[in-house]
Amino acid sequence: MNDKPCAYNRKVKLSVFSKGVKYPYALEEIEKREAVILFNTATRKTAERTIEYFL
């Protein structure tokens, strides 16, 4: 499986992402992790733009 890194998708267990150490597919050490949150205001649900149905 390691001889064709670009030939097909790989199955990676979820636990590998959270190892917290330098390891292939791991998300880096926990202290060094950062997150970026993106929010699209154009598609945001508001009371004015939402339709509620009551039966």
PQR file of N, CA, C, O and H, with PARSE charges and radii, in Angstrom:
ATOM      1  N   MET A   1       0.821  -1.200   0.000 -0.4000 1.5000
ATOM      2  CA  MET A   1       0.000   0.000   0.000 -0.0000 2.0000
ATOM      3  C   MET A   1       0.863   1.262   0.000  0.5500 1.7000
ATOM      4  O   MET A   1       0.443   2.275  -0.559 -0.5500 1.4000
ATOM      5  N   ASN A   2       2.023   1.241   0.589 -0.4000 1.5000
ATOM      6  CA  ASN A   2       2.861   2.433   0.656 -0.0000 2.0000
ATOM      7  C   ASN A   2       3.622   2.722  -0.635  0.5500 1.7000
ATOM      8  O   ASN A   2       4.223   3.788  -0.760 -0.5500 1.4000
ATOM      9  H   ASN A   2       2.365   0.418   1.042  0.4000 1.0000
ATOM     10  N   ASP A   3       3.611   1.806  -1.589 -0.4000 1.5000
ATOM     11  CA  ASP A   3       4.354   2.022  -2.819 -0.0000 2.0000
ATOM     12  C   ASP A   3       3.584   2.839  -3.863  0.5500 1.7000
ATOM     13  O   ASP A   3       4.135   3.156  -4.917 -0.5500 1.4000
ATOM     14  H   ASP A   3       3.123   0.940  -1.487  0.4000 1.0000
ATOM     15  N   LYS A   4       2.310   3.188  -3.587 -0.4000 1.5000
ATOM     16  CA  LYS A   4       1.499   3.970  -4.522 -0.0000 2.0000
ATOM     17  C   LYS A   4       0.785   5.095  -3.764  0.5500 1.7000
ATOM     18  O   LYS A   4      -0.436   5.052  -3.617 -0.5500 1.4000
ATOM     19  H   LYS A   4       1.862   2.931  -2.731  0.4000 1.0000
ATOM     20  N   PRO A   5       1.513   6.085  -3.289 -0.5600 1.5000
ATOM     21  CA  PRO A   5       0.876   7.112  -2.458  0.2800 2.0000
ATOM     22  C   PRO A   5      -0.145   7.986  -3.179  0.5500 1.7000
ATOM     23  O   PRO A   5      -1.010   8.571  -2.528 -0.5500 1.4000
ATOM     24  N   CYS A   6      -0.070   8.090  -4.509 -0.4000 1.5000
ATOM     25  CA  CYS A   6      -1.003   8.942  -5.253 -0.0000 2.0000
ATOM     26  C   CYS A   6      -1.973   8.149  -6.114  0.5500 1.7000
ATOM     27  O   CYS A   6      -2.735   8.743  -6.876 -0.5500 1.4000
ATOM     28  H   CYS A   6       0.633   7.614  -5.038  0.4000 1.0000
ATOM     29  N   ALA A   7      -1.967   6.840  -6.016 -0.4000 1.5000
ATOM     30  CA  ALA A   7      -2.779   6.013  -6.897 -0.0000 2.0000
ATOM     31  C   ALA A   7      -4.228   5.878  -6.434  0.5500 1.7000
ATOM     32  O   ALA A   7      -5.114   5.732  -7.276 -0.5500 1.4000
ATOM     33  H   ALA A   7      -1.348   6.358  -5.396  0.4000 1.0000
ATOM     34  N   TYR A   8      -4.499   5.919  -5.154 -0.4000 1.5000
ATOM     35  CA  TYR A   8      -5.861   5.734  -4.673 -0.0000 2.0000
ATOM     36  C   TYR A   8      -6.001   6.329  -3.274  0.5500 1.7000
ATOM     37  O   TYR A   8      -5.005   6.614  -2.610 -0.5500 1.4000
ATOM     38  H   TYR A   8      -3.779   6.038  -4.470  0.4000 1.0000
ATOM     39  N   ASN A   9      -7.237   6.511  -2.835 -0.4000 1.5000
ATOM     40  CA  ASN A   9      -7.491   7.038  -1.498 -0.0000 2.0000
ATOM     41  C   ASN A   9      -7.098   6.008  -0.457  0.5500 1.7000
ATOM     42  O   ASN A   9      -7.076   4.805  -0.718 -0.5500 1.4000
ATOM     43  H   ASN A   9      -8.046   6.279  -3.374  0.4000 1.0000
ATOM     44  N   ARG A  10      -6.791   6.507   0.719 -0.4000 1.5000
ATOM     45  CA  ARG A  10      -6.399   5.616   1.804 -0.0000 2.0000
ATOM     46  C   ARG A  10      -7.411   5.692   2.922  0.5500 1.7000
ATOM     47  O   ARG A  10      -7.985   6.746   3.192 -0.5500 1.4000
ATOM     48  H   ARG A  10      -6.808   7.484   0.931  0.4000 1.0000
ATOM     49  N   LYS A  11      -7.620   4.575   3.560 -0.4000 1.5000
ATOM     50  CA  LYS A  11      -8.460   4.555   4.747 -0.0000 2.0000
ATOM     51  C   LYS A  11      -7.563   4.853   5.946  0.5500 1.7000
ATOM     52  O   LYS A  11      -6.561   4.175   6.172 -0.5500 1.4000
ATOM     53  H   LYS A  11      -7.154   3.718   3.340  0.4000 1.0000
ATOM     54  N   VAL A  12      -7.936   5.872   6.705 -0.4000 1.5000
ATOM     55  CA  VAL A  12      -7.172   6.259   7.886 -0.0000 2.0000
ATOM     56  C   VAL A  12      -8.133   6.274   9.064  0.5500 1.7000
ATOM     57  O   VAL A  12      -9.171   6.934   9.017 -0.5500 1.4000
ATOM     58  H   VAL A  12      -8.750   6.423   6.521  0.4000 1.0000
ATOM     59  N   LYS A  13      -7.791   5.551  10.113 -0.4000 1.5000
ATOM     60  CA  LYS A  13      -8.653   5.505  11.289 -0.0000 2.0000
ATOM     61  C   LYS A  13      -8.726   6.878  11.941  0.5500 1.7000
ATOM     62  O   LYS A  13      -7.741   7.616  11.956 -0.5500 1.4000
ATOM     63  H   LYS A  13      -6.947   5.015  10.152  0.4000 1.0000
ATOM     64  N   LEU A  14      -9.877   7.217  12.475 -0.4000 1.5000
ATOM     65  CA  LEU A  14     -10.077   8.508  13.125 -0.0000 2.0000
ATOM     66  C   LEU A  14      -9.096   8.707  14.277  0.5500 1.7000
ATOM     67  O   LEU A  14      -8.655   9.830  14.522 -0.5500 1.4000
ATOM     68  H   LEU A  14     -10.678   6.617  12.463  0.4000 1.0000
ATOM     69  N   SER A  15      -8.754   7.653  14.973 -0.4000 1.5000
ATOM     70  CA  SER A  15      -7.840   7.762  16.110 -0.0000 2.0000
ATOM     71  C   SER A  15      -6.448   8.228  15.686  0.5500 1.7000
ATOM     72  O   SER A  15      -5.721   8.799  16.498 -0.5500 1.4000
ATOM     73  H   SER A  15      -9.112   6.741  14.774  0.4000 1.0000
ATOM     74  N   VAL A  16      -6.064   7.996  14.435 -0.4000 1.5000
ATOM     75  CA  VAL A  16      -4.749   8.415  13.948 -0.0000 2.0000
ATOM     76  C   VAL A  16      -4.660   9.934  13.902  0.5500 1.7000
ATOM     77  O   VAL A  16      -3.602  10.493  14.191 -0.5500 1.4000
ATOM     78  H   VAL A  16      -6.655   7.532  13.774  0.4000 1.0000
ATOM     79  N   PHE A  17      -5.747  10.614  13.547 -0.4000 1.5000
ATOM     80  CA  PHE A  17      -5.733  12.075  13.463 -0.0000 2.0000
ATOM     81  C   PHE A  17      -5.473  12.717  14.814  0.5500 1.7000
ATOM     82  O   PHE A  17      -4.898  13.804  14.867 -0.5500 1.4000
ATOM     83  H   PHE A  17      -6.606  10.160  13.313  0.4000 1.0000
ATOM     84  N   SER A  18      -5.870  12.093  15.893 -0.4000 1.5000
ATOM     85  CA  SER A  18      -5.771  12.678  17.225 -0.0000 2.0000
ATOM     86  C   SER A  18      -4.611  12.139  18.043  0.5500 1.7000
ATOM     87  O   SER A  18      -4.618  12.268  19.267 -0.5500 1.4000
ATOM     88  H   SER A  18      -6.338  11.210  15.851  0.4000 1.0000
ATOM     89  N   LYS A  19      -3.619  11.541  17.406 -0.4000 1.5000
ATOM     90  CA  LYS A  19      -2.504  10.971  18.156 -0.0000 2.0000
ATOM     91  C   LYS A  19      -1.759  12.015  18.985  0.5500 1.7000
ATOM     92  O   LYS A  19      -1.291  11.703  20.080 -0.5500 1.4000
ATOM     93  H   LYS A  19      -3.613  11.437  16.412  0.4000 1.0000
ATOM     94  N   GLY A  20      -1.639  13.245  18.487 -0.4000 1.5000
ATOM     95  CA  GLY A  20      -0.962  14.295  19.235 -0.0000 2.0000
ATOM     96  C   GLY A  20       0.548  14.226  19.155  0.5500 1.7000
ATOM     97  O   GLY A  20       1.239  14.864  19.949 -0.5500 1.4000
ATOM     98  H   GLY A  20      -2.019  13.498  17.597  0.4000 1.0000
ATOM     99  N   VAL A  21       1.069  13.466  18.214 -0.4000 1.5000
ATOM    100  CA  VAL A  21       2.517  13.380  18.002 -0.0000 2.0000
ATOM    101  C   VAL A  21       2.769  13.470  16.500  0.5500 1.7000
ATOM    102  O   VAL A  21       1.841  13.360  15.699 -0.5500 1.4000
ATOM    103  H   VAL A  21       0.508  12.948  17.568  0.4000 1.0000
ATOM    104  N   LYS A  22       4.038  13.671  16.123 -0.4000 1.5000
ATOM    105  CA  LYS A  22       4.364  13.687  14.702 -0.0000 2.0000
ATOM    106  C   LYS A  22       4.240  12.274  14.168  0.5500 1.7000
ATOM    107  O   LYS A  22       4.986  11.381  14.568 -0.5500 1.4000
ATOM    108  H   LYS A  22       4.792  13.760  16.774  0.4000 1.0000
ATOM    109  N   TYR A  23       3.291  12.073  13.260 -0.4000 1.5000
ATOM    110  CA  TYR A  23       2.984  10.766  12.709 -0.0000 2.0000
ATOM    111  C   TYR A  23       2.239  11.020  11.408  0.5500 1.7000
ATOM    112  O   TYR A  23       1.487  11.991  11.325 -0.5500 1.4000
ATOM    113  H   TYR A  23       2.684  12.799  12.935  0.4000 1.0000
ATOM    114  N   PRO A  24       2.416  10.189  10.393 -0.5600 1.5000
ATOM    115  CA  PRO A  24       1.670  10.421   9.141  0.2800 2.0000
ATOM    116  C   PRO A  24       0.164  10.531   9.381  0.5500 1.7000
ATOM    117  O   PRO A  24      -0.425   9.681  10.049 -0.5500 1.4000
ATOM    118  N   TYR A  25      -0.445  11.558   8.845 -0.4000 1.5000
ATOM    119  CA  TYR A  25      -1.875  11.878   8.941 -0.0000 2.0000
ATOM    120  C   TYR A  25      -2.299  12.410  10.305  0.5500 1.7000
ATOM    121  O   TYR A  25      -3.475  12.726  10.483 -0.5500 1.4000
ATOM    122  H   TYR A  25       0.033  12.249   8.302  0.4000 1.0000
ATOM    123  N   ALA A  26      -1.412  12.520  11.254 -0.4000 1.5000
ATOM    124  CA  ALA A  26      -1.777  13.083  12.558 -0.0000 2.0000
ATOM    125  C   ALA A  26      -1.869  14.598  12.429  0.5500 1.7000
ATOM    126  O   ALA A  26      -1.238  15.187  11.552 -0.5500 1.4000
ATOM    127  H   ALA A  26      -0.456  12.263  11.109  0.4000 1.0000
ATOM    128  N   LEU A  27      -2.646  15.224  13.290 -0.4000 1.5000
ATOM    129  CA  LEU A  27      -2.893  16.669  13.197 -0.0000 2.0000
ATOM    130  C   LEU A  27      -1.935  17.491  14.039  0.5500 1.7000
ATOM    131  O   LEU A  27      -2.313  18.556  14.526 -0.5500 1.4000
ATOM    132  H   LEU A  27      -3.159  14.746  14.002  0.4000 1.0000
ATOM    133  N   GLU A  28      -0.713  17.030  14.225 -0.4000 1.5000
ATOM    134  CA  GLU A  28       0.321  17.738  14.967 -0.0000 2.0000
ATOM    135  C   GLU A  28       0.077  17.630  16.464  0.5500 1.7000
ATOM    136  O   GLU A  28      -0.948  17.115  16.911 -0.5500 1.4000
ATOM    137  H   GLU A  28      -0.406  16.165  13.830  0.4000 1.0000
ATOM    138  N   GLU A  29       1.029  18.122  17.218 -0.4000 1.5000
ATOM    139  CA  GLU A  29       0.918  18.084  18.670 -0.0000 2.0000
ATOM    140  C   GLU A  29      -0.265  18.944  19.108  0.5500 1.7000
ATOM    141  O   GLU A  29      -0.559  19.965  18.486 -0.5500 1.4000
ATOM    142  H   GLU A  29       1.862  18.540  16.855  0.4000 1.0000
ATOM    143  N   ILE A  30      -0.932  18.536  20.164 -0.4000 1.5000
ATOM    144  CA  ILE A  30      -2.149  19.215  20.618 -0.0000 2.0000
ATOM    145  C   ILE A  30      -1.880  20.688  20.927  0.5500 1.7000
ATOM    146  O   ILE A  30      -2.715  21.538  20.618 -0.5500 1.4000
ATOM    147  H   ILE A  30      -0.693  17.707  20.670  0.4000 1.0000
ATOM    148  N   GLU A  31      -0.743  21.004  21.526 -0.4000 1.5000
ATOM    149  CA  GLU A  31      -0.428  22.394  21.884 -0.0000 2.0000
ATOM    150  C   GLU A  31      -0.211  23.283  20.661  0.5500 1.7000
ATOM    151  O   GLU A  31      -0.339  24.503  20.764 -0.5500 1.4000
ATOM    152  H   GLU A  31      -0.064  20.313  21.777  0.4000 1.0000
ATOM    153  N   LYS A  32       0.112  22.703  19.514 -0.4000 1.5000
ATOM    154  CA  LYS A  32       0.404  23.480  18.306 -0.0000 2.0000
ATOM    155  C   LYS A  32      -0.779  23.586  17.360  0.5500 1.7000
ATOM    156  O   LYS A  32      -0.670  24.247  16.327 -0.5500 1.4000
ATOM    157  H   LYS A  32       0.216  21.712  19.430  0.4000 1.0000
ATOM    158  N   ARG A  33      -1.893  22.964  17.672 -0.4000 1.5000
ATOM    159  CA  ARG A  33      -3.047  22.965  16.766 -0.0000 2.0000
ATOM    160  C   ARG A  33      -3.756  24.305  16.778  0.5500 1.7000
ATOM    161  O   ARG A  33      -3.833  24.975  17.808 -0.5500 1.4000
ATOM    162  H   ARG A  33      -1.981  22.427  18.511  0.4000 1.0000
ATOM    163  N   GLU A  34      -4.275  24.687  15.617 -0.4000 1.5000
ATOM    164  CA  GLU A  34      -5.078  25.894  15.478 -0.0000 2.0000
ATOM    165  C   GLU A  34      -6.296  25.560  14.628  0.5500 1.7000
ATOM    166  O   GLU A  34      -6.296  24.576  13.888 -0.5500 1.4000
ATOM    167  H   GLU A  34      -4.213  24.142  14.780  0.4000 1.0000
ATOM    168  N   ALA A  35      -7.309  26.364  14.736 -0.4000 1.5000
ATOM    169  CA  ALA A  35      -8.513  26.153  13.937 -0.0000 2.0000
ATOM    170  C   ALA A  35      -8.949  27.476  13.318  0.5500 1.7000
ATOM    171  O   ALA A  35      -8.797  28.538  13.921 -0.5500 1.4000
ATOM    172  H   ALA A  35      -7.309  27.163  15.337  0.4000 1.0000
ATOM    173  N   VAL A  36      -9.487  27.396  12.121 -0.4000 1.5000
ATOM    174  CA  VAL A  36     -10.045  28.557  11.439 -0.0000 2.0000
ATOM    175  C   VAL A  36     -11.522  28.262  11.215  0.5500 1.7000
ATOM    176  O   VAL A  36     -11.871  27.244  10.617 -0.5500 1.4000
ATOM    177  H   VAL A  36      -9.611  26.532  11.632  0.4000 1.0000
ATOM    178  N   ILE A  37     -12.378  29.139  11.687 -0.4000 1.5000
ATOM    179  CA  ILE A  37     -13.817  28.963  11.527 -0.0000 2.0000
ATOM    180  C   ILE A  37     -14.301  29.939  10.469  0.5500 1.7000
ATOM    181  O   ILE A  37     -14.119  31.150  10.593 -0.5500 1.4000
ATOM    182  H   ILE A  37     -12.094  29.966  12.172  0.4000 1.0000
ATOM    183  N   LEU A  38     -14.917  29.400   9.430 -0.4000 1.5000
ATOM    184  CA  LEU A  38     -15.447  30.226   8.350 -0.0000 2.0000
ATOM    185  C   LEU A  38     -16.959  30.260   8.464  0.5500 1.7000
ATOM    186  O   LEU A  38     -17.595  29.241   8.733 -0.5500 1.4000
ATOM    187  H   LEU A  38     -15.065  28.416   9.330  0.4000 1.0000
ATOM    188  N   PHE A  39     -17.529  31.435   8.258 -0.4000 1.5000
ATOM    189  CA  PHE A  39     -18.971  31.594   8.375 -0.0000 2.0000
ATOM    190  C   PHE A  39     -19.454  32.394   7.175  0.5500 1.7000
ATOM    191  O   PHE A  39     -18.982  33.506   6.941 -0.5500 1.4000
ATOM    192  H   PHE A  39     -17.013  32.263   8.040  0.4000 1.0000
ATOM    193  N   ASN A  40     -20.385  31.842   6.419 -0.4000 1.5000
ATOM    194  CA  ASN A  40     -20.908  32.493   5.232 -0.0000 2.0000
ATOM    195  C   ASN A  40     -22.155  33.290   5.624  0.5500 1.7000
ATOM    196  O   ASN A  40     -23.207  32.705   5.885 -0.5500 1.4000
ATOM    197  H   ASN A  40     -20.768  30.938   6.610  0.4000 1.0000
ATOM    198  N   THR A  41     -22.044  34.603   5.666 -0.4000 1.5000
ATOM    199  CA  THR A  41     -23.180  35.444   6.056 -0.0000 2.0000
ATOM    200  C   THR A  41     -24.248  35.508   4.967  0.5500 1.7000
ATOM    201  O   THR A  41     -25.395  35.853   5.251 -0.5500 1.4000
ATOM    202  H   THR A  41     -21.190  35.078   5.454  0.4000 1.0000
ATOM    203  N   ALA A  42     -23.889  35.179   3.723 -0.4000 1.5000
ATOM    204  CA  ALA A  42     -24.873  35.222   2.638 -0.0000 2.0000
ATOM    205  C   ALA A  42     -25.894  34.099   2.745  0.5500 1.7000
ATOM    206  O   ALA A  42     -27.028  34.264   2.293 -0.5500 1.4000
ATOM    207  H   ALA A  42     -22.957  34.899   3.492  0.4000 1.0000
ATOM    208  N   THR A  43     -25.534  32.981   3.318 -0.4000 1.5000
ATOM    209  CA  THR A  43     -26.455  31.850   3.416 -0.0000 2.0000
ATOM    210  C   THR A  43     -26.928  31.613   4.854  0.5500 1.7000
ATOM    211  O   THR A  43     -27.523  30.578   5.156 -0.5500 1.4000
ATOM    212  H   THR A  43     -24.613  32.847   3.685  0.4000 1.0000
ATOM    213  N   ARG A  44     -26.665  32.558   5.715 -0.4000 1.5000
ATOM    214  CA  ARG A  44     -27.048  32.431   7.121 -0.0000 2.0000
ATOM    215  C   ARG A  44     -28.561  32.383   7.272  0.5500 1.7000
ATOM    216  O   ARG A  44     -29.275  33.134   6.608 -0.5500 1.4000
ATOM    217  H   ARG A  44     -26.182  33.399   5.470  0.4000 1.0000
ATOM    218  N   LYS A  45     -29.053  31.511   8.137 -0.4000 1.5000
ATOM    219  CA  LYS A  45     -30.487  31.416   8.408 -0.0000 2.0000
ATOM    220  C   LYS A  45     -30.859  32.462   9.459  0.5500 1.7000
ATOM    221  O   LYS A  45     -30.280  32.502  10.544 -0.5500 1.4000
ATOM    222  H   LYS A  45     -28.473  30.901   8.677  0.4000 1.0000
ATOM    223  N   THR A  46     -31.822  33.297   9.123 -0.4000 1.5000
ATOM    224  CA  THR A  46     -32.318  34.303  10.058 -0.0000 2.0000
ATOM    225  C   THR A  46     -33.833  34.130  10.165  0.5500 1.7000
ATOM    226  O   THR A  46     -34.438  33.402   9.378 -0.5500 1.4000
ATOM    227  H   THR A  46     -32.292  33.265   8.242  0.4000 1.0000
ATOM    228  N   ALA A  47     -34.429  34.791  11.127 -0.4000 1.5000
ATOM    229  CA  ALA A  47     -35.879  34.686  11.303 -0.0000 2.0000
ATOM    230  C   ALA A  47     -36.615  35.207  10.072  0.5500 1.7000
ATOM    231  O   ALA A  47     -37.653  34.661   9.696 -0.5500 1.4000
ATOM    232  H   ALA A  47     -33.937  35.382  11.766  0.4000 1.0000
ATOM    233  N   GLU A  48     -36.092  36.250   9.444 -0.4000 1.5000
ATOM    234  CA  GLU A  48     -36.737  36.830   8.272 -0.0000 2.0000
ATOM    235  C   GLU A  48     -36.627  35.925   7.048  0.5500 1.7000
ATOM    236  O   GLU A  48     -37.489  35.968   6.170 -0.5500 1.4000
ATOM    237  H   GLU A  48     -35.249  36.694   9.749  0.4000 1.0000
ATOM    238  N   ARG A  49     -35.577  35.106   6.979 -0.4000 1.5000
ATOM    239  CA  ARG A  49     -35.340  34.276   5.803 -0.0000 2.0000
ATOM    240  C   ARG A  49     -35.715  32.822   6.032  0.5500 1.7000
ATOM    241  O   ARG A  49     -35.349  31.966   5.227 -0.5500 1.4000
ATOM    242  H   ARG A  49     -34.877  35.071   7.693  0.4000 1.0000
ATOM    243  N   THR A  50     -36.427  32.520   7.095 -0.4000 1.5000
ATOM    244  CA  THR A  50     -36.797  31.155   7.415 -0.0000 2.0000
ATOM    245  C   THR A  50     -38.303  31.001   7.379  0.5500 1.7000
ATOM    246  O   THR A  50     -39.021  31.858   7.893 -0.5500 1.4000
ATOM    247  H   THR A  50     -36.724  33.216   7.749  0.4000 1.0000
ATOM    248  N   ILE A  51     -38.791  29.941   6.790 -0.4000 1.5000
ATOM    249  CA  ILE A  51     -40.209  29.664   6.734 -0.0000 2.0000
ATOM    250  C   ILE A  51     -40.502  28.525   7.720  0.5500 1.7000
ATOM    251  O   ILE A  51     -39.857  27.477   7.689 -0.5500 1.4000
ATOM    252  H   ILE A  51     -38.207  29.245   6.372  0.4000 1.0000
ATOM    253  N   GLU A  52     -41.467  28.749   8.573 -0.4000 1.5000
ATOM    254  CA  GLU A  52     -41.872  27.710   9.530 -0.0000 2.0000
ATOM    255  C   GLU A  52     -43.252  27.206   9.161  0.5500 1.7000
ATOM    256  O   GLU A  52     -44.140  27.986   8.816 -0.5500 1.4000
ATOM    257  H   GLU A  52     -41.991  29.600   8.598  0.4000 1.0000
ATOM    258  N   TYR A  53     -43.423  25.914   9.235 -0.4000 1.5000
ATOM    259  CA  TYR A  53     -44.704  25.284   8.934 -0.0000 2.0000
ATOM    260  C   TYR A  53     -45.256  24.639  10.185  0.5500 1.7000
ATOM    261  O   TYR A  53     -44.553  23.900  10.875 -0.5500 1.4000
ATOM    262  H   TYR A  53     -42.702  25.280   9.515  0.4000 1.0000
ATOM    263  N   PHE A  54     -46.503  24.914  10.475 -0.4000 1.5000
ATOM    264  CA  PHE A  54     -47.180  24.279  11.596 -0.0000 2.0000
ATOM    265  C   PHE A  54     -48.371  23.505  11.050  0.5500 1.7000
ATOM    266  O   PHE A  54     -49.180  24.052  10.302 -0.5500 1.4000
ATOM    267  H   PHE A  54     -47.074  25.514   9.914  0.4000 1.0000
ATOM    268  N   LEU A  55     -48.477  22.256  11.415 -0.4000 1.5000
ATOM    269  CA  LEU A  55     -49.584  21.426  10.954 -0.0000 2.0000
ATOM    270  C   LEU A  55     -50.569  21.189  12.086  0.5500 1.7000
ATOM    271  O   LEU A  55     -51.576  20.508  11.895 -0.5500 1.4000
ATOM    272  H   LEU A  55     -47.819  21.812  12.023  0.4000 1.0000
TER
END
